[in-house]
């Protein structure tokens, strides 16, 4: 008998150059198609962009919004299709452009909050 298991959550390490590390998880059921595409790309490295409610990194993924959300919470991780970016929310926020919720920061949100514009960020899978 063959037993197939489906990974429900992917643990990720978020490395903010010169500042520190955070951890998160990508939850497959939140946006399965988007998460499958992102996981295939990992590790990804890009420069940070910072807005008052979020830090985001462009990853060059062309993907439509999946299970759109217009309201997010601090520590949410989302894919923002208009910016082709993984987005880390540092404040609760109502959005004018919907995003695909893909996960949560589980440790180290203060590291992401300390990001300055242009800081290199790497997201990679944890074993």
N, CA, C and O of each residue as an XYZ file, in Angstrom:
508
protein
N       0.840     -1.179      0.000
C       0.000      0.000      0.000
C       0.888      1.247      0.000
O       1.818      1.352      0.800
N       0.602      2.173     -0.887
C       1.341      3.427     -0.990
C       0.554      4.511     -0.264
O      -0.641      4.694     -0.498
N       1.236      5.215      0.610
C       0.603      6.308      1.339
C       1.193      7.618      0.825
O       2.399      7.847      0.909
N       0.332      8.461      0.299
C       0.761      9.772     -0.180
C       0.405     10.814      0.870
O      -0.704     10.816      1.405
N       1.332     11.678      1.153
C       1.044     12.757      2.092
C       1.107     14.088      1.360
O       1.928     14.290      0.465
N       0.245     14.960      1.751
C       0.211     16.298      1.172
C       0.735     17.265      2.227
O       0.258     17.284      3.362
N       1.705     18.051      1.843
C       2.246     19.043      2.773
C       1.234     20.176      2.902
O       0.849     20.798      1.912
N       0.814     20.432      4.127
C      -0.164     21.492      4.377
C       0.499     22.835      4.671
O      -0.044     23.891      4.347
N       1.692     22.778      5.295
C       2.403     24.003      5.655
C       3.870     23.862      5.287
O       4.481     22.813      5.491
N       4.420     24.931      4.743
C       5.847     24.994      4.432
C       6.475     26.004      5.378
O       6.084     27.171      5.386
N       7.445     25.569      6.176
C       8.162     26.489      7.057
C       9.209     27.231      6.235
O       9.931     26.631      5.439
N       9.280     28.549      6.439
C      10.245     29.360      5.696
C      11.089     30.197      6.649
O      10.648     30.590      7.729
N      12.314     30.454      6.212
C      13.237     31.346      6.902
C      13.304     32.632      6.093
O      13.491     32.600      4.877
N      13.152     33.757      6.768
C      13.195     35.073      6.134
C      14.458     35.758      6.653
O      14.531     36.136      7.822
N      15.445     35.915      5.783
C      16.731     36.485      6.178
C      16.780     37.936      5.705
O      16.712     38.209      4.506
N      16.898     38.855      6.648
C      16.989     40.279      6.340
C      18.449     40.672      6.548
O      18.935     40.725      7.678
N      19.133     40.944      5.451
C      20.578     41.176      5.495
C      20.937     42.315      6.445
O      20.373     43.407      6.371
N      21.888     42.039      7.339
C      22.372     43.047      8.268
C      21.468     43.308      9.455
O      21.807     44.112     10.323
N      20.311     42.638      9.510
C      19.372     42.871     10.611
C      19.107     41.589     11.400
O      19.216     41.586     12.626
N      18.760     40.505     10.712
C      18.473     39.262     11.422
C      17.590     38.330     10.626
O      17.471     38.443      9.406
N      16.974     37.406     11.341
C      16.142     36.385     10.713
C      14.770     36.334     11.364
O      14.611     36.608     12.554
N      13.793     35.978     10.558
C      12.436     35.719     11.027
C      12.031     34.367     10.458
O      12.684     33.844      9.554
N      10.963     33.810     10.985
C      10.426     32.562     10.452
C       8.955     32.749     10.147
O       8.279     33.599     10.727
N       8.477     31.936      9.224
C       7.072     31.970      8.878
C       6.632     30.629      8.358
O       7.415     29.682      8.270
N       5.364     30.566      8.014
C       4.849     29.363      7.383
C       3.920     29.764      6.249
O       3.135     30.705      6.365
N       4.028     29.025      5.147
C       3.115     29.176      4.025
C       2.087     28.066      4.168
O       2.449     26.894      4.259
N       0.812     28.423      4.189
C      -0.266     27.468      4.439
C      -0.951     27.162      3.111
O      -1.626     28.015      2.535
N      -0.768     25.936      2.639
C      -1.210     25.544      1.302
C      -2.694     25.801      1.066
O      -3.077     26.199     -0.034
N      -3.532     25.586      2.065
C      -4.974     25.737      1.863
C      -5.399     27.191      1.664
O      -6.491     27.443      1.154
N      -4.565     28.149      2.053
C      -4.916     29.560      1.870
C      -4.999     29.928      0.391
O      -5.933     30.614     -0.024
N      -4.038     29.483     -0.401
C      -3.973     29.813     -1.836
C      -3.088     28.760     -2.507
O      -1.928     29.037     -2.814
N      -3.620     27.554     -2.739
C      -2.785     26.428     -3.173
C      -2.011     26.645     -4.468
O      -0.855     26.232     -4.556
N      -2.598     27.269     -5.458
C      -1.901     27.469     -6.736
C      -0.774     28.484     -6.588
O       0.325     28.290     -7.109
N      -1.057     29.558     -5.877
C      -0.044     30.592     -5.653
C       1.123     30.036     -4.841
O       2.285     30.254     -5.187
N       0.816     29.323     -3.771
C       1.872     28.773     -2.919
C       2.702     27.748     -3.678
O       3.923     27.721     -3.524
N       2.078     26.909     -4.490
C       2.840     25.928     -5.285
C       3.838     26.643     -6.191
O       4.983     26.207     -6.318
N       3.417     27.729     -6.815
C       4.316     28.487     -7.696
C       5.462     29.120     -6.912
O       6.608     29.101     -7.361
N       5.159     29.677     -5.751
C       6.194     30.323     -4.938
C       7.191     29.293     -4.408
O       8.399     29.520     -4.465
N       6.705     28.176     -3.900
C       7.593     27.154     -3.329
C       8.574     26.643     -4.381
O       9.733     26.371     -4.066
N       8.117     26.508     -5.630
C       9.010     26.061     -6.713
C      10.136     27.062     -6.964
O      11.207     26.680     -7.436
N       9.903     28.342     -6.651
C      10.896     29.395     -6.884
C      11.923     29.512     -5.761
O      13.006     30.057     -5.972
N      11.600     29.011     -4.579
C      12.455     29.218     -3.410
C      13.801     28.530     -3.559
O      13.864     27.430     -4.108
N      14.886     29.148     -3.084
C      14.932     30.425     -2.372
C      14.816     31.609     -3.336
O      15.243     31.532     -4.488
N      14.234     32.693     -2.847
C      14.162     33.937     -3.618
C      14.866     35.039     -2.828
O      14.809     35.086     -1.599
N      15.524     35.912     -3.566
C      16.233     37.047     -2.957
C      15.850     38.298     -3.736
O      15.840     38.298     -4.967
N      15.541     39.351     -3.012
C      15.143     40.605     -3.644
C      15.390     41.738     -2.654
O      15.744     41.504     -1.498
N      15.203     42.948     -3.116
C      15.346     44.116     -2.244
C      13.988     44.480     -1.647
O      12.944     44.295     -2.273
N      14.030     44.995     -0.435
C      12.813     45.355      0.287
C      12.282     46.710     -0.158
O      13.037     47.637     -0.451
N      10.980     46.789     -0.197
C      10.263     48.051     -0.342
C       9.416     48.173      0.914
O       8.858     47.185      1.391
N       9.321     49.386      1.451
C       8.591     49.546      2.706
C       7.516     50.607      2.571
O       7.764     51.715      2.097
N       6.313     50.243      3.001
C       5.186     51.156      3.114
C       4.801     51.196      4.592
O       5.284     50.369      5.365
N       3.952     52.127      5.003
C       3.629     52.218      6.432
C       3.060     50.928      7.044
O       3.267     50.661      8.228
N       2.348     50.132      6.242
C       1.709     48.925      6.783
C       2.344     47.616      6.336
O       1.908     46.547      6.763
N       3.370     47.676      5.484
C       3.919     46.438      4.919
C       5.342     46.601      4.437
O       5.819     47.704      4.171
N       6.006     45.454      4.333
C       7.307     45.334      3.680
C       7.097     44.314      2.573
O       6.536     43.244      2.811
N       7.549     44.639      1.350
C       7.354     43.672      0.275
C       8.608     43.523     -0.557
O       9.478     44.393     -0.581
N       8.674     42.379     -1.244
C       9.811     42.060     -2.104
C       9.278     41.496     -3.419
O       8.531     40.518     -3.430
N       9.668     42.120     -4.519
C       9.238     41.658     -5.840
C       9.925     40.336     -6.155
O      11.125     40.178     -5.928
N       9.144     39.378     -6.686
C       9.717     38.065     -7.000
C       9.536     37.670     -8.465
O       9.967     36.589     -8.868
N       8.907     38.525     -9.261
C       8.775     38.237    -10.687
C       7.796     37.131    -11.022
O       7.945     36.472    -12.051
N       6.800     36.910    -10.181
C       5.790     35.880    -10.429
C       4.530     36.536    -10.977
O       3.953     37.416    -10.338
N       4.107     36.110    -12.156
C       2.858     36.608    -12.733
C       1.751     35.631    -12.346
O       1.680     34.519    -12.869
N       0.897     36.053    -11.435
C      -0.164     35.179    -10.938
C      -1.347     36.040    -10.539
O      -1.174     37.089     -9.918
N      -2.551     35.603    -10.893
C      -3.749     36.335    -10.489
C      -3.986     36.175     -8.995
O      -3.435     35.279     -8.356
N      -4.812     37.054     -8.454
C      -5.172     36.952     -7.044
C      -6.006     35.685     -6.848
O      -6.894     35.384     -7.646
N      -5.709     34.954     -5.786
C      -6.398     33.702     -5.471
C      -7.028     33.858     -4.094
O      -6.350     34.211     -3.130
N      -8.316     33.596     -4.008
C      -9.061     33.789     -2.756
C      -8.792     35.196     -2.210
O      -8.216     35.341     -1.132
N      -9.207     36.232     -2.950
C      -8.845     37.616     -2.629
C      -9.240     38.049     -1.215
O     -10.315     37.727     -0.709
N      -8.312     38.797     -0.605
C      -8.527     39.365      0.724
C      -8.269     40.860      0.652
O      -7.277     41.299      0.070
N      -9.165     41.640      1.244
C      -8.986     43.091      1.281
C      -8.689     43.595      2.683
O      -8.516     44.795      2.895
N      -8.629     42.681      3.633
C      -8.281     43.045      5.001
C      -7.261     42.029      5.507
O      -7.452     40.821      5.369
N      -6.177     42.532      6.093
C      -5.100     41.669      6.579
C      -4.705     42.087      7.992
O      -5.041     43.175      8.460
N      -3.986     41.192      8.652
C      -3.543     41.430     10.021
C      -2.025     41.485     10.095
O      -1.324     40.966      9.227
N      -1.536     42.123     11.144
C      -0.099     42.133     11.423
C       0.380     40.683     11.451
O      -0.294     39.814     12.004
N       1.521     40.429     10.867
C       2.168     39.121     10.744
C       1.638     38.276      9.586
O       2.150     37.180      9.357
N       0.635     38.747      8.852
C       0.189     38.009      7.662
C       1.247     38.100      6.571
O       1.930     39.114      6.431
N       1.370     37.024      5.805
C       2.191     37.011      4.596
C       1.220     36.844      3.438
O       0.340     35.985      3.484
N       1.375     37.659      2.399
C       0.466     37.608      1.258
C       1.254     37.731     -0.039
O       2.398     38.185     -0.055
N       0.607     37.313     -1.131
C       1.140     37.585     -2.462
C       0.324     38.742     -3.015
O      -0.905     38.687     -3.047
N       1.016     39.792     -3.451
C       0.391     41.006     -3.989
C       0.592     40.982     -5.498
O       1.665     41.343     -5.980
N      -0.427     40.560     -6.257
C      -0.254     40.381     -7.706
C       0.157     41.646     -8.456
O       0.961     41.569     -9.385
N      -0.376     42.810     -8.077
C      -0.065     44.045     -8.794
C       1.416     44.401     -8.702
O       1.954     45.032     -9.611
N       2.076     44.008     -7.625
C       3.508     44.277     -7.462
C       4.350     43.032     -7.731
O       5.579     43.087     -7.679
N       3.691     41.913     -8.016
C       4.376     40.626     -8.189
C       5.302     40.367     -7.004
O       6.484     40.068     -7.170
N       4.725     40.493     -5.786
C       5.561     40.530     -4.590
C       5.022     39.681     -3.448
O       3.813     39.538     -3.263
N       5.968     39.121     -2.684
C       5.649     38.560     -1.375
C       5.605     39.749     -0.417
O       6.508     40.585     -0.407
N       4.547     39.811      0.383
C       4.306     40.966      1.242
C       4.162     40.525      2.692
O       3.419     39.594      3.000
N       4.876     41.200      3.569
C       4.824     40.928      5.003
C       4.122     42.116      5.654
O       4.622     43.240      5.591
N       2.975     41.880      6.275
C       2.227     42.986      6.873
C       2.708     43.234      8.300
O       2.779     42.319      9.120
N       3.037     44.501      8.573
C       3.544     44.886      9.889
C       2.486     45.649     10.696
O       2.731     46.045     11.835
N       1.316     45.849     10.095
C       0.171     46.463     10.775
C      -1.102     45.854     10.197
O      -1.113     45.413      9.048
N      -2.177     45.827     10.989
C      -3.486     45.465     10.453
C      -3.833     46.502      9.394
O      -3.530     47.684      9.557
N      -4.468     46.063      8.309
C      -4.689     46.997      7.212
C      -5.895     46.614      6.368
O      -6.177     45.434      6.162
N      -6.609     47.641      5.879
C      -7.624     47.468      4.839
C      -6.962     47.875      3.536
O      -6.296     48.908      3.468
N      -7.144     47.063      2.498
C      -6.411     47.264      1.251
C      -7.317     47.729      0.126
O      -8.480     47.331      0.053
N      -6.784     48.573     -0.752
C      -7.531     48.987     -1.939
C      -7.364     47.964     -3.064
O      -8.230     47.846     -3.931
N      -6.252     47.225     -3.049
C      -6.008     46.161     -4.023
C      -5.959     44.838     -3.270
O      -5.145     44.687     -2.358
N      -6.816     43.868     -3.629
C      -6.823     42.606     -2.895
C      -5.533     41.816     -3.089
O      -4.852     41.939     -4.107
N      -5.220     41.004     -2.087
C      -4.039     40.147     -2.101
C      -4.478     38.706     -1.871
O      -5.621     38.443     -1.497
N      -3.555     37.779     -2.101
C      -3.772     36.371     -1.765
C      -3.037     36.096     -0.461
O      -1.809     36.170     -0.412
N      -3.776     35.781      0.590
C      -3.141     35.411      1.852
C      -2.420     34.087      1.640
O      -3.008     33.133      1.131
N      -1.136     34.023      2.031
C      -0.381     32.784      1.830
C       0.226     32.241      3.116
O       0.684     31.098      3.127
N       0.248     33.010      4.198
C       0.846     32.481      5.417
C       0.930     33.492      6.532
O       0.251     34.519      6.529
N       1.800     33.169      7.506
C       1.973     33.976      8.717
C       3.442     34.020      9.108
O       4.169     33.042      8.934
N       3.869     35.151      9.632
C       5.175     35.241     10.280
C       4.983     34.638     11.669
O       4.113     35.077     12.421
N       5.791     33.635     12.014
C       5.633     32.943     13.295
C       6.656     33.380     14.341
O       6.463     33.151     15.535
N       7.740     34.008     13.896
C       8.771     34.491     14.816
C       9.541     35.612     14.140
O       9.910     35.502     12.970
N       9.786     36.698     14.880
C      10.682     37.736     14.390
C      10.063     38.844     13.561
O      10.742     39.417     12.708
N       8.795     39.165     13.782
C       8.185     40.259     13.012
C       8.959     41.560     13.221
O       8.981     42.414     12.335
N       9.593     41.719     14.387
C      10.357     42.946     14.659
C      11.553     43.081     13.719
O      11.988     44.197     13.434
N      12.086     41.966     13.236
C      13.180     42.000     12.253
C      12.666     42.596     10.943
O      13.337     43.420     10.321
N      11.486     42.180     10.537
C      10.889     42.690      9.297
C      10.501     44.159      9.471
O      10.655     44.948      8.538
N      10.007     44.531     10.632
C       9.647     45.932     10.896
C      10.860     46.852     10.809
O      10.718     48.026     10.469
N      12.049     46.338     11.110
C      13.273     47.145     11.113
C      13.872     47.344      9.721
O      14.867     48.054      9.577
N      13.291     46.737      8.710
C      13.812     46.825      7.339
C      13.819     48.274      6.861
O      12.909     49.051      7.153
N      14.864     48.613      6.124
C      14.930     49.905      5.423
C      14.783     49.641      3.932
O      15.092     48.551      3.449
N      14.316     50.634      3.218
C      14.146     50.524      1.774
C      15.445     50.050      1.123
O      16.513     50.613      1.368
N      15.345     49.014      0.297
C      16.498     48.514     -0.443
C      17.286     47.410      0.238
O      18.204     46.848     -0.359
N      16.939     47.089      1.487
C      17.638     46.016      2.200
C      17.383     44.675      1.506
O      16.233     44.360      1.198
N      18.425     43.880      1.254
C      18.205     42.554      0.655
C      17.480     41.609      1.630
O      17.801     41.547      2.817
N      16.502     40.885      1.095
C      15.754     39.878      1.852
C      15.807     38.572      1.068
O      15.671     38.566     -0.155
N      16.006     37.469      1.780
C      15.953     36.139      1.179
C      14.888     35.330      1.905
O      14.821     35.337      3.135
N      14.055     34.633      1.135
C      13.083     33.697      1.704
C      13.461     32.315      1.206
O      13.599     32.091      0.003
N      13.631     31.380      2.151
C      14.019     30.019      1.781
C      13.254     29.017      2.634
O      12.781     29.347      3.722
N      13.137     27.798      2.136
C      12.469     26.740      2.886
C      13.330     26.292      4.054
O      14.554     26.215      3.946
N      12.682     25.998      5.164
C      13.340     25.349      6.300
C      13.047     23.861      6.182
O      11.959     23.478      5.752
N      13.990     23.030      6.553
C      13.778     21.576      6.469
C      12.869     21.104      7.566
O      12.577     19.912      7.655
